[in-house]
């Protein structure tokens, strides 16, 4: 993972910007520059406001200047850390489309975005723009929470062992390599987890079933569980054996993957979770969605294409 330029998506609805705070910490360790970026659109600035004295272009221009002044109030927070910084405001709808365009234009190596916590429910609020950014962001996307520590002390990689023959590099390897690098730069403890979910007995078929390429009689449910565990454990061990993880920080668990991962993040006091997100038929999987919503730490989302 090369990080030379970080694009920070600023949020005009909040004063404290966790995305900016985390971006500064990353930039200091990777010697990267930061660009503050804000995309705005106001439906109130509509044709009904138009007249000869105040054409729409003039109204929008004044609005953008106001937002630029707000954005520039954060520049000193970056420059005081001797980090190169720039800023830009654009008018566009949908917001995510302009963000994706900007990522390509400025050759960003990482995008950092703040997340919103639901005021009542203990979960994040993801907008349609957030999901589109998750789906289409061509570089690592760091989702920063307001409640997390300023720096990272415990970093965990989540791998699922799923193979994707269409990609140049196994996504799990991308996740593990990134975990090693970030842990070293932050002097953090590196963890790795794999959670697998065996078929429940109530779903076990009455007749033979093909599992892992073998024909298994339905009455051998216990045998199936043991074979499945052995298969996952073997593949997990082979994946992580080339990395210097402490044995106590290698977590192999079974059960509903999202629930298990959220529990381990809490128990191990994880500050940053590094995970991959795969989309099926254009939608993020329900497991990834639950993790993104419920896990209580920052999340670095990776894909196998970079």
Secondary structure, DSSP 8 states (H G I E B T S, - for coil): ---SEEEEE--TT-SS-HHHHHHHHHHHHHT-EEEEEEEE--TTSSGGG--SSS-HHHHHHHHHHHHHHHHHTTHHHHHTTT--EEEEEEE-SSHHHHHHHHHHHHT-SEEEEE-EE-SSSSSEE--HHHHHHHHH-SSEEEEE-TTS-SS-SEEEEE------TTSSS-HHHHHHHHHHHHHHHTT-EEEEEEEE----GGG--SS-EEETTEEE-TT-HHHHHHHHHHHHHHHHHHHHTTS---GGGEEEEES-HHHHHHHHHHHTT-SEEEEE--EETTEE-HHHHHHHHH-SSEEEEE-TT-
